[in-house]
Amino acid sequence: MKLSLESKLIPKGSTVVVGVSGGRDSMALVYALLHQRADLTVIAAHMNHGLRPDAEVDAEFVEGMMLRWEVKCELFSPRPPKDGNKEEWGREKRYEFFEKLRKKHKAACVLTAHHQDDDFESMMLHFVRGTRVKGLSGMQLQRGTILRPLLYTSRAEINAYVATEEIPYRDDPSNEDNAMTRNFLRNKVIPVLNHVYPGLAERWQKQKSYWLELQMMLENSADLFLTEYLDKKNGLSRAAYARLPYPVRATALELWFHRSTGKRVPDSQTLERWDDALLNFDPRKKTEWDPDNKKMRFLTMTKEWGKLA
């Protein structure tokens, strides 16, 4: 199984943190690392979300397999929230955990087992929910300290590798629940598309550079705009904002939200609500900005400015 693990991405002798769920993809990744990049020091990171009945069994399996493979294993079991978006909570906690371990072990990067089919599914999920250029570009091979060495490897290749090498793994039963949108796309929609258009995911990935470069252009334009028109005291100039085309406006809002909260914008409807507020709201009107924050924050309007308060 081919990995994107060239020395230009990960220097020889580096330490890497690997997210390990116990599923076939992450187990295949750890096994391949041990056999293809024996110069690396691998730290396995497993987060027990506590959201499934067999979560404890998964954690014990990962811990036992890493002991068998002589790989250091770090476990984390945060307390799940009682309400809210538990999937988003899990993602945020997982990457917080990975980053904490990266710093602790002075690792070069964090590796995740996202593969070609995951990438295509994510793009399709964004597409059906309503997306912009960023959603169409899918995942990046490397973003900051996160590296996805299986991103251009298909699920079929991973399955064949697991079978040939007889790599133990745990199946997640929730992946068969087609009531979840991603599972429905994976199990029902995408197989039909692949039957009609074989190799669809691979062909789409060959276009990724186009969408990624277009997204970079939008982010650069939005960043220049915020540098000039986002005043620390007053907020964002509504008149200057109104002169922008919507793709740049939406990207500027995404950057502003991320920089002020450290989070991602939850959905397109939220962006459209903020955009409408900045374009049309009367002075003294406001709309929610970061509702999950314990100290509720709002985007409030004056005649000339949109300000966070």
ZIVENUR-V902683 format. One record per residue. N is the residue number from 1. SS is DSSP state (H for helix, E for strand, L for the rest). NEAR is the number of other C-alpha atoms within 12 Angstrom. Layout:
# ZIVENUR-V902683
[[N,SS,NEAR] [N,SS,NEAR]]
This chain:
# ZIVENUR-V902683
[[1,L,30] [2,L,22] [3,L,35] [4,L,27] [5,L,32] [6,L,16] [7,L,16] [8,L,11] [9,L,24] [10,L,30] [11,L,18] [12,L,18] [13,L,15] [14,L,25] [15,E,30] [16,E,45] [17,E,44] [18,E,51] [19,E,43] [20,L,43] [21,L,41] [22,L,39] [23,L,32] [24,H,33] [25,H,44] [26,H,38] [27,H,42] [28,H,43] [29,H,43] [30,H,47] [31,H,36] [32,H,31] [33,H,36] [34,H,25] [35,H,18] [36,H,20] [37,L,26] [38,L,19] [39,L,18] [40,L,28] [41,E,28] [42,E,39] [43,E,38] [44,E,45] [45,E,40] [46,E,41] [47,E,37] [48,L,34] [49,L,30] [50,L,23] [51,L,22] [52,L,17] [53,L,14] [54,L,19] [55,H,26] [56,H,22] [57,H,20] [58,H,31] [59,H,32] [60,H,23] [61,H,27] [62,H,37] [63,H,30] [64,H,23] [65,H,28] [66,H,32] [67,H,16] [68,H,14] [69,L,23] [70,L,18] [71,L,29] [72,E,27] [73,E,34] [74,E,32] [75,E,30] [76,E,30] [77,L,20] [78,L,21] [79,L,16] [80,L,24] [81,L,17] [82,L,10] [83,L,11] [84,L,12] [85,L,14] [86,H,20] [87,H,18] [88,H,21] [89,H,24] [90,H,24] [91,H,21] [92,H,21] [93,H,25] [94,H,31] [95,H,28] [96,H,23] [97,H,29] [98,H,37] [99,H,27] [100,H,21] [101,H,34] [102,H,29] [103,H,19] [104,H,17] [105,L,24] [106,L,20] [107,L,28] [108,L,32] [109,E,37] [110,E,40] [111,E,44] [112,L,41] [113,L,40] [114,L,39] [115,L,40] [116,H,36] [117,H,37] [118,H,32] [119,H,35] [120,H,42] [121,H,37] [122,H,30] [123,H,33] [124,H,32] [125,H,26] [126,H,26] [127,H,22] [128,H,19] [129,H,18] [130,L,19] [131,L,26] [132,L,30] [133,H,28] [134,H,33] [135,H,29] [136,H,32] [137,L,31] [138,L,39] [139,L,34] [140,L,34] [141,L,32] [142,E,23] [143,E,17] [144,L,14] [145,L,27] [146,E,30] [147,E,31] [148,L,36] [149,L,38] [150,L,36] [151,L,36] [152,L,34] [153,L,32] [154,L,30] [155,H,29] [156,H,19] [157,H,23] [158,H,34] [159,H,25] [160,H,18] [161,H,24] [162,H,26] [163,H,18] [164,H,13] [165,H,18] [166,L,15] [167,L,25] [168,L,28] [169,L,31] [170,L,27] [171,L,20] [172,L,21] [173,H,15] [174,H,19] [175,H,19] [176,H,17] [177,L,16] [178,L,16] [179,L,14] [180,L,16] [181,H,23] [182,H,29] [183,H,24] [184,H,22] [185,H,30] [186,H,29] [187,H,21] [188,H,20] [189,H,21] [190,H,28] [191,H,21] [192,H,16] [193,H,19] [194,H,21] [195,H,13] [196,H,11] [197,L,14] [198,L,14] [199,L,21] [200,H,24] [201,H,32] [202,H,23] [203,H,16] [204,H,26] [205,H,31] [206,L,18] [207,L,18] [208,H,29] [209,H,20] [210,H,18] [211,H,24] [212,H,25] [213,H,18] [214,H,23] [215,H,27] [216,H,19] [217,H,20] [218,H,29] [219,H,26] [220,H,18] [221,H,23] [222,H,30] [223,H,24] [224,H,18] [225,H,29] [226,H,30] [227,H,18] [228,H,17] [229,H,28] [230,E,28] [231,E,19] [232,L,18] [233,L,13] [234,L,20] [235,E,28] [236,E,34] [237,E,28] [238,H,34] [239,H,18] [240,H,24] [241,H,34] [242,H,25] [243,L,16] [244,L,25] [245,L,17] [246,H,22] [247,H,27] [248,H,33] [249,H,34] [250,H,37] [251,H,40] [252,H,38] [253,H,40] [254,H,34] [255,H,29] [256,H,36] [257,H,28] [258,H,17] [259,H,15] [260,H,23] [261,H,21] [262,L,15] [263,L,25] [264,L,24] [265,L,31] [266,L,24] [267,L,22] [268,H,25] [269,H,15] [270,H,24] [271,H,33] [272,H,26] [273,H,23] [274,H,39] [275,H,33] [276,H,26] [277,H,32] [278,H,39] [279,H,28] [280,H,23] [281,L,23] [282,L,19] [283,L,20] [284,L,19] [285,L,22] [286,E,25] [287,E,29] [288,E,24] [289,E,34] [290,E,26] [291,L,18] [292,L,20] [293,L,14] [294,L,7] [295,L,12] [296,L,15] [297,E,20] [298,E,24] [299,E,36] [300,E,28] [301,E,31] [302,L,26] [303,L,22] [304,L,26] [305,E,33] [306,E,42] [307,E,35] [308,E,29] [309,L,23]]
